[in-house]
Amino acid sequence: MRLFDRIFQGDRGIWMVAWILALISLLCVYSATSVVAIKDYGGNNTFVLMKHAVFVVAALVLMFGASRVKYTYYSNIFNLLFFVAIVLLILTQLFGTESDDARRSLSISKILPFIGPNASFMPNEFVKIILIGFIARKIALRKDNPDPGWKDICLNIMLPVIFVVGLIATENLSTAVLLFATCIAMMFVGKIKMKYILSFVGIAVLFLALFICIKFMTGSSGRQTTWKARITNTDNYQKDYAKAAIATGGIFGKLPGKSTERNSLPKVENDCIYAIVVEEYGLVGGVIVLSLYLILLYRVVMIMVKRPDSFGAILSFGLILCIVMQAFINMGVSVGLLPTTGQNLPFVSRGGTSMICTGISFGIILSVTRDINKNDEKRKELEQVQAAD
């Protein structure tokens, strides 16, 4: 056990949840990608699984690597990467690969042809981590000043959030809203005064309403049509198949690999993977997956209790809140509570960029818990020495 603790430092609960989610991902993606395998790989589902397994392993390795970096170093790293994030978003707007009437990915194949003809990555996934880290730094720097003033809050927190979220919103509105909500929650736990938060929310809602109105008024094709269909619930075939998968799962499910709705669900290995979880593993499996994300949230809340107002606590809270909210959105879409958003299930759905970025997020959180554990051990040793004296 001591060897285990030396290798996998940090919160054991987060390590265990990550491994369980990775295992669930391998099982469910293998089952869900049978149609993809037939369509793109001549029915070779094993090849699809191995390709996904490479990203799962890479995510776990990066998770381990990120956990070994002292979390205070991330403060300066994110400060520098913020400008890289802006460049990535602009490049995606200009040169991104178009899919479903939106440009969300950048082709790696154009830069590094030897990797393969279809290699790409989603800059939004990296930008989420960078913006959360950048805002956590800015909030933590103001912990000793209870009222830094409107100008300071606006220039250092509000404008960066609005700028980045605005760039994302043009191609991925749901991700933009998710990231904005995360930043607002970080401001709240970081004890930014409520008058600033409410003003920020009011301004953002006004801009969002104006943005949507302009989009709807300037045309009825492309992305606007997709938004209208989702809002009015006219494009609900995906949700219907997802609900059918959940309804037929029962208490214990149809058993692994026995899904029937996977043949009908579009993007089943991404957007609707939770429906496959429930169909094959039943209500029990669905509750277990939901509980795993709640455990992650709980473990990070414990960090907030031990280190209130610190950079590590605010950073961990922002990262895990974004992951958990995204998971709940994915589950909400699958059970028919929310309109289709395109959000995948973190660390479960197929998708290399998302898998790797979630692994890095887990690793950063583990880095914070590793530091807390070391400080707790030093404090206990000091208390034992004092008690002996």
Contacts in CASP RR format, 6 or more apart in sequence:
PFRMAT RR
TARGET T0000
AUTHOR 0000-0000-0000
METHOD contacts of the structure
MODEL  1
MRLFDRIFQGDRGIWMVAWILALISLLCVYSATSVVAIKDYGGNNTFVLM
KHAVFVVAALVLMFGASRVKYTYYSNIFNLLFFVAIVLLILTQLFGTESD
DARRSLSISKILPFIGPNASFMPNEFVKIILIGFIARKIALRKDNPDPGW
KDICLNIMLPVIFVVGLIATENLSTAVLLFATCIAMMFVGKIKMKYILSF
VGIAVLFLALFICIKFMTGSSGRQTTWKARITNTDNYQKDYAKAAIATGG
IFGKLPGKSTERNSLPKVENDCIYAIVVEEYGLVGGVIVLSLYLILLYRV
VMIMVKRPDSFGAILSFGLILCIVMQAFINMGVSVGLLPTTGQNLPFVSR
GGTSMICTGISFGIILSVTRDINKNDEKRKELEQVQAAD
8 15 0 8 1.000
8 64 0 8 1.000
8 67 0 8 1.000
9 67 0 8 1.000
9 68 0 8 1.000
9 366 0 8 1.000
9 370 0 8 1.000
9 373 0 8 1.000
10 67 0 8 1.000
10 366 0 8 1.000
10 367 0 8 1.000
10 369 0 8 1.000
10 370 0 8 1.000
10 373 0 8 1.000
11 299 0 8 1.000
11 365 0 8 1.000
11 366 0 8 1.000
11 369 0 8 1.000
11 373 0 8 1.000
13 295 0 8 1.000
13 299 0 8 1.000
14 296 0 8 1.000
14 299 0 8 1.000
14 362 0 8 1.000
14 365 0 8 1.000
14 366 0 8 1.000
14 369 0 8 1.000
15 366 0 8 1.000
17 292 0 8 1.000
17 295 0 8 1.000
17 296 0 8 1.000
18 60 0 8 1.000
18 63 0 8 1.000
18 347 0 8 1.000
18 359 0 8 1.000
18 362 0 8 1.000
19 60 0 8 1.000
20 292 0 8 1.000
21 289 0 8 1.000
21 292 0 8 1.000
21 346 0 8 1.000
21 347 0 8 1.000
21 348 0 8 1.000
22 56 0 8 1.000
22 59 0 8 1.000
22 60 0 8 1.000
22 347 0 8 1.000
24 277 0 8 1.000
24 289 0 8 1.000
24 348 0 8 1.000
25 52 0 8 1.000
25 56 0 8 1.000
25 347 0 8 1.000
25 348 0 8 1.000
25 349 0 8 1.000
25 350 0 8 1.000
25 355 0 8 1.000
26 49 0 8 1.000
26 52 0 8 1.000
26 53 0 8 1.000
26 56 0 8 1.000
27 256 0 8 1.000
28 269 0 8 1.000
28 273 0 8 1.000
28 276 0 8 1.000
28 277 0 8 1.000
28 280 0 8 1.000
28 348 0 8 1.000
29 48 0 8 1.000
29 49 0 8 1.000
29 52 0 8 1.000
29 269 0 8 1.000
29 273 0 8 1.000
29 348 0 8 1.000
29 349 0 8 1.000
29 350 0 8 1.000
30 45 0 8 1.000
30 48 0 8 1.000
30 49 0 8 1.000
30 52 0 8 1.000
30 257 0 8 1.000
31 256 0 8 1.000
31 257 0 8 1.000
31 259 0 8 1.000
31 262 0 8 1.000
31 276 0 8 1.000
31 280 0 8 1.000
32 259 0 8 1.000
32 262 0 8 1.000
32 268 0 8 1.000
32 269 0 8 1.000
32 273 0 8 1.000
32 276 0 8 1.000
32 350 0 8 1.000
33 45 0 8 1.000
33 48 0 8 1.000
33 49 0 8 1.000
33 52 0 8 1.000
33 268 0 8 1.000
33 269 0 8 1.000
33 350 0 8 1.000
34 43 0 8 1.000
34 45 0 8 1.000
34 262 0 8 1.000
34 263 0 8 1.000
35 262 0 8 1.000
35 263 0 8 1.000
35 268 0 8 1.000
36 48 0 8 1.000
36 269 0 8 1.000
37 43 0 8 1.000
37 44 0 8 1.000
37 45 0 8 1.000
37 47 0 8 1.000
37 48 0 8 1.000
41 47 0 8 1.000
41 48 0 8 1.000
52 350 0 8 1.000
52 351 0 8 1.000
52 352 0 8 1.000
55 351 0 8 1.000
55 352 0 8 1.000
55 355 0 8 1.000
55 356 0 8 1.000
56 355 0 8 1.000
58 355 0 8 1.000
58 356 0 8 1.000
59 347 0 8 1.000
59 352 0 8 1.000
59 355 0 8 1.000
59 356 0 8 1.000
59 358 0 8 1.000
59 359 0 8 1.000
59 360 0 8 1.000
60 359 0 8 1.000
62 356 0 8 1.000
62 359 0 8 1.000
62 360 0 8 1.000
62 363 0 8 1.000
63 359 0 8 1.000
63 360 0 8 1.000
63 362 0 8 1.000
63 363 0 8 1.000
63 366 0 8 1.000
64 363 0 8 1.000
65 363 0 8 1.000
66 359 0 8 1.000
66 360 0 8 1.000
66 362 0 8 1.000
66 363 0 8 1.000
66 364 0 8 1.000
66 366 0 8 1.000
66 367 0 8 1.000
67 362 0 8 1.000
67 363 0 8 1.000
67 364 0 8 1.000
67 366 0 8 1.000
67 367 0 8 1.000
67 370 0 8 1.000
68 367 0 8 1.000
68 370 0 8 1.000
69 367 0 8 1.000
70 367 0 8 1.000
70 371 0 8 1.000
71 311 0 8 1.000
71 312 0 8 1.000
71 315 0 8 1.000
71 364 0 8 1.000
71 367 0 8 1.000
71 368 0 8 1.000
71 370 0 8 1.000
71 371 0 8 1.000
72 311 0 8 1.000
72 371 0 8 1.000
74 133 0 8 1.000
74 315 0 8 1.000
74 364 0 8 1.000
74 367 0 8 1.000
75 133 0 8 1.000
75 137 0 8 1.000
75 140 0 8 1.000
75 311 0 8 1.000
78 130 0 8 1.000
78 133 0 8 1.000
78 134 0 8 1.000
78 136 0 8 1.000
78 137 0 8 1.000
79 134 0 8 1.000
79 137 0 8 1.000
81 130 0 8 1.000
81 134 0 8 1.000
82 130 0 8 1.000
82 131 0 8 1.000
82 134 0 8 1.000
82 160 0 8 1.000
84 130 0 8 1.000
85 123 0 8 1.000
85 126 0 8 1.000
85 127 0 8 1.000
85 130 0 8 1.000
85 131 0 8 1.000
85 164 0 8 1.000
86 163 0 8 1.000
86 164 0 8 1.000
86 167 0 8 1.000
88 106 0 8 1.000
88 123 0 8 1.000
88 126 0 8 1.000
88 127 0 8 1.000
89 123 0 8 1.000
89 124 0 8 1.000
89 127 0 8 1.000
89 164 0 8 1.000
89 167 0 8 1.000
89 168 0 8 1.000
90 167 0 8 1.000
91 106 0 8 1.000
91 123 0 8 1.000
92 103 0 8 1.000
92 104 0 8 1.000
92 105 0 8 1.000
92 106 0 8 1.000
92 123 0 8 1.000
92 124 0 8 1.000
92 171 0 8 1.000
93 103 0 8 1.000
93 167 0 8 1.000
93 170 0 8 1.000
93 171 0 8 1.000
95 106 0 8 1.000
96 103 0 8 1.000
96 104 0 8 1.000
96 105 0 8 1.000
96 106 0 8 1.000
96 107 0 8 1.000
97 103 0 8 1.000
97 104 0 8 1.000
97 105 0 8 1.000
97 106 0 8 1.000
97 107 0 8 1.000
97 120 0 8 1.000
99 105 0 8 1.000
100 226 0 8 1.000
101 221 0 8 1.000
101 222 0 8 1.000
101 223 0 8 1.000
101 225 0 8 1.000
101 226 0 8 1.000
102 171 0 8 1.000
102 172 0 8 1.000
102 223 0 8 1.000
102 226 0 8 1.000
103 171 0 8 1.000
104 122 0 8 1.000
104 124 0 8 1.000
104 171 0 8 1.000
104 172 0 8 1.000
105 120 0 8 1.000
105 121 0 8 1.000
105 122 0 8 1.000
105 123 0 8 1.000
105 353 0 8 1.000
106 120 0 8 1.000
106 121 0 8 1.000
106 123 0 8 1.000
107 119 0 8 1.000
107 120 0 8 1.000
108 115 0 8 1.000
108 119 0 8 1.000
108 120 0 8 1.000
108 121 0 8 1.000
109 115 0 8 1.000
109 116 0 8 1.000
109 117 0 8 1.000
109 118 0 8 1.000
109 119 0 8 1.000
109 120 0 8 1.000
112 119 0 8 1.000
121 352 0 8 1.000
121 353 0 8 1.000
122 353 0 8 1.000
122 354 0 8 1.000
124 168 0 8 1.000
124 172 0 8 1.000
124 175 0 8 1.000
125 353 0 8 1.000
125 354 0 8 1.000
125 356 0 8 1.000
125 357 0 8 1.000
126 353 0 8 1.000
126 357 0 8 1.000
127 164 0 8 1.000
127 168 0 8 1.000
128 175 0 8 1.000
128 179 0 8 1.000
128 322 0 8 1.000
128 357 0 8 1.000
129 319 0 8 1.000
129 357 0 8 1.000
129 360 0 8 1.000
129 361 0 8 1.000
129 364 0 8 1.000
131 160 0 8 1.000
131 161 0 8 1.000
131 164 0 8 1.000
131 179 0 8 1.000
131 183 0 8 1.000
132 179 0 8 1.000
132 182 0 8 1.000
132 183 0 8 1.000
132 186 0 8 1.000
132 315 0 8 1.000
132 318 0 8 1.000
132 319 0 8 1.000
132 322 0 8 1.000
133 315 0 8 1.000
133 319 0 8 1.000
134 160 0 8 1.000
135 157 0 8 1.000
135 160 0 8 1.000
135 161 0 8 1.000
135 183 0 8 1.000
135 186 0 8 1.000
135 187 0 8 1.000
136 186 0 8 1.000
136 311 0 8 1.000
136 312 0 8 1.000
136 314 0 8 1.000
136 315 0 8 1.000
136 318 0 8 1.000
137 311 0 8 1.000
137 315 0 8 1.000
138 156 0 8 1.000
138 157 0 8 1.000
138 160 0 8 1.000
139 157 0 8 1.000
139 186 0 8 1.000
139 187 0 8 1.000
139 190 0 8 1.000
139 192 0 8 1.000
139 314 0 8 1.000
140 190 0 8 1.000
140 309 0 8 1.000
140 310 0 8 1.000
140 311 0 8 1.000
140 312 0 8 1.000
140 314 0 8 1.000
142 148 0 8 1.000
142 152 0 8 1.000
142 192 0 8 1.000
143 190 0 8 1.000
143 191 0 8 1.000
143 309 0 8 1.000
143 310 0 8 1.000
146 191 0 8 1.000
146 193 0 8 1.000
147 193 0 8 1.000
149 196 0 8 1.000
150 196 0 8 1.000
150 199 0 8 1.000
153 192 0 8 1.000
153 196 0 8 1.000
153 200 0 8 1.000
157 183 0 8 1.000
157 187 0 8 1.000
157 192 0 8 1.000
158 196 0 8 1.000
158 200 0 8 1.000
158 203 0 8 1.000
161 180 0 8 1.000
161 183 0 8 1.000
161 200 0 8 1.000
162 203 0 8 1.000
162 204 0 8 1.000
162 207 0 8 1.000
164 179 0 8 1.000
165 176 0 8 1.000
165 179 0 8 1.000
165 180 0 8 1.000
165 183 0 8 1.000
165 204 0 8 1.000
166 176 0 8 1.000
166 211 0 8 1.000
168 175 0 8 1.000
168 176 0 8 1.000
168 179 0 8 1.000
169 176 0 8 1.000
169 177 0 8 1.000
169 208 0 8 1.000
169 211 0 8 1.000
171 223 0 8 1.000
173 227 0 8 1.000
174 329 0 8 1.000
174 341 0 8 1.000
174 342 0 8 1.000
174 343 0 8 1.000
175 343 0 8 1.000
177 208 0 8 1.000
178 322 0 8 1.000
178 325 0 8 1.000
178 326 0 8 1.000
178 329 0 8 1.000
178 343 0 8 1.000
179 322 0 8 1.000
180 204 0 8 1.000
181 325 0 8 1.000
182 318 0 8 1.000
182 321 0 8 1.000
182 322 0 8 1.000
182 325 0 8 1.000
184 197 0 8 1.000
184 200 0 8 1.000
184 201 0 8 1.000
185 317 0 8 1.000
185 318 0 8 1.000
185 321 0 8 1.000
186 314 0 8 1.000
186 317 0 8 1.000
186 318 0 8 1.000
186 321 0 8 1.000
187 196 0 8 1.000
187 197 0 8 1.000
187 200 0 8 1.000
188 194 0 8 1.000
188 197 0 8 1.000
189 304 0 8 1.000
189 313 0 8 1.000
189 314 0 8 1.000
189 317 0 8 1.000
190 309 0 8 1.000
190 314 0 8 1.000
191 309 0 8 1.000
212 227 0 8 1.000
215 223 0 8 1.000
215 224 0 8 1.000
215 227 0 8 1.000
216 224 0 8 1.000
216 227 0 8 1.000
216 228 0 8 1.000
218 224 0 8 1.000
220 228 0 8 1.000
226 235 0 8 1.000
228 234 0 8 1.000
229 235 0 8 1.000
230 339 0 8 1.000
230 340 0 8 1.000
230 341 0 8 1.000
231 339 0 8 1.000
233 339 0 8 1.000
235 340 0 8 1.000
236 340 0 8 1.000
238 265 0 8 1.000
238 266 0 8 1.000
238 267 0 8 1.000
238 271 0 8 1.000
238 272 0 8 1.000
238 340 0 8 1.000
239 333 0 8 1.000
239 334 0 8 1.000
239 336 0 8 1.000
239 340 0 8 1.000
241 261 0 8 1.000
241 264 0 8 1.000
241 265 0 8 1.000
241 272 0 8 1.000
241 275 0 8 1.000
242 261 0 8 1.000
242 265 0 8 1.000
242 272 0 8 1.000
242 275 0 8 1.000
242 333 0 8 1.000
242 334 0 8 1.000
242 335 0 8 1.000
242 336 0 8 1.000
243 275 0 8 1.000
243 334 0 8 1.000
243 335 0 8 1.000
243 336 0 8 1.000
244 261 0 8 1.000
245 259 0 8 1.000
245 260 0 8 1.000
245 261 0 8 1.000
245 262 0 8 1.000
245 265 0 8 1.000
245 272 0 8 1.000
245 275 0 8 1.000
245 276 0 8 1.000
245 278 0 8 1.000
245 279 0 8 1.000
245 334 0 8 1.000
246 275 0 8 1.000
246 278 0 8 1.000
246 279 0 8 1.000
246 334 0 8 1.000
246 335 0 8 1.000
248 254 0 8 1.000
248 260 0 8 1.000
248 261 0 8 1.000
248 279 0 8 1.000
249 278 0 8 1.000
249 279 0 8 1.000
249 280 0 8 1.000
249 282 0 8 1.000
249 283 0 8 1.000
250 282 0 8 1.000
250 283 0 8 1.000
251 282 0 8 1.000
251 283 0 8 1.000
251 284 0 8 1.000
252 281 0 8 1.000
252 282 0 8 1.000
252 283 0 8 1.000
252 284 0 8 1.000
253 278 0 8 1.000
253 279 0 8 1.000
253 280 0 8 1.000
253 281 0 8 1.000
253 282 0 8 1.000
253 283 0 8 1.000
253 284 0 8 1.000
253 285 0 8 1.000
254 260 0 8 1.000
254 279 0 8 1.000
254 280 0 8 1.000
254 282 0 8 1.000
255 280 0 8 1.000
256 280 0 8 1.000
256 281 0 8 1.000
257 280 0 8 1.000
258 280 0 8 1.000
259 276 0 8 1.000
259 279 0 8 1.000
259 280 0 8 1.000
260 279 0 8 1.000
261 268 0 8 1.000
261 275 0 8 1.000
261 276 0 8 1.000
261 279 0 8 1.000
262 268 0 8 1.000
262 276 0 8 1.000
262 279 0 8 1.000
265 272 0 8 1.000
265 275 0 8 1.000
265 276 0 8 1.000
266 272 0 8 1.000
267 342 0 8 1.000
268 275 0 8 1.000
268 276 0 8 1.000
269 349 0 8 1.000
269 350 0 8 1.000
270 342 0 8 1.000
270 344 0 8 1.000
270 349 0 8 1.000
270 350 0 8 1.000
270 351 0 8 1.000
271 330 0 8 1.000
271 333 0 8 1.000
271 340 0 8 1.000
271 342 0 8 1.000
271 343 0 8 1.000
271 344 0 8 1.000
271 349 0 8 1.000
272 333 0 8 1.000
272 334 0 8 1.000
273 330 0 8 1.000
273 344 0 8 1.000
273 345 0 8 1.000
273 348 0 8 1.000
273 349 0 8 1.000
273 350 0 8 1.000
274 286 0 8 1.000
274 289 0 8 1.000
274 330 0 8 1.000
274 331 0 8 1.000
274 334 0 8 1.000
274 345 0 8 1.000
274 348 0 8 1.000
275 334 0 8 1.000
277 285 0 8 1.000
277 286 0 8 1.000
277 289 0 8 1.000
277 348 0 8 1.000
278 285 0 8 1.000
278 286 0 8 1.000
278 334 0 8 1.000
281 288 0 8 1.000
289 345 0 8 1.000
289 348 0 8 1.000
290 327 0 8 1.000
290 331 0 8 1.000
293 323 0 8 1.000
293 324 0 8 1.000
293 327 0 8 1.000
293 328 0 8 1.000
294 324 0 8 1.000
296 320 0 8 1.000
296 323 0 8 1.000
296 324 0 8 1.000
297 320 0 8 1.000
297 321 0 8 1.000
297 324 0 8 1.000
299 369 0 8 1.000
300 316 0 8 1.000
300 317 0 8 1.000
300 320 0 8 1.000
300 321 0 8 1.000
300 365 0 8 1.000
301 317 0 8 1.000
303 312 0 8 1.000
303 313 0 8 1.000
303 316 0 8 1.000
303 317 0 8 1.000
303 365 0 8 1.000
303 368 0 8 1.000
303 369 0 8 1.000
303 372 0 8 1.000
304 313 0 8 1.000
304 316 0 8 1.000
304 317 0 8 1.000
306 313 0 8 1.000
306 372 0 8 1.000
307 313 0 8 1.000
307 368 0 8 1.000
307 372 0 8 1.000
312 368 0 8 1.000
313 368 0 8 1.000
315 364 0 8 1.000
315 368 0 8 1.000
316 364 0 8 1.000
316 365 0 8 1.000
316 368 0 8 1.000
316 369 0 8 1.000
319 361 0 8 1.000
319 364 0 8 1.000
319 365 0 8 1.000
320 361 0 8 1.000
320 365 0 8 1.000
322 361 0 8 1.000
323 346 0 8 1.000
323 347 0 8 1.000
323 358 0 8 1.000
323 361 0 8 1.000
326 343 0 8 1.000
326 344 0 8 1.000
326 345 0 8 1.000
326 346 0 8 1.000
327 345 0 8 1.000
327 346 0 8 1.000
329 338 0 8 1.000
329 341 0 8 1.000
329 343 0 8 1.000
330 341 0 8 1.000
330 343 0 8 1.000
330 344 0 8 1.000
330 345 0 8 1.000
330 349 0 8 1.000
331 345 0 8 1.000
332 338 0 8 1.000
333 339 0 8 1.000
333 340 0 8 1.000
333 341 0 8 1.000
333 342 0 8 1.000
333 343 0 8 1.000
344 350 0 8 1.000
344 351 0 8 1.000
344 354 0 8 1.000
346 354 0 8 1.000
346 358 0 8 1.000
347 355 0 8 1.000
347 358 0 8 1.000
347 359 0 8 1.000
347 362 0 8 1.000
END
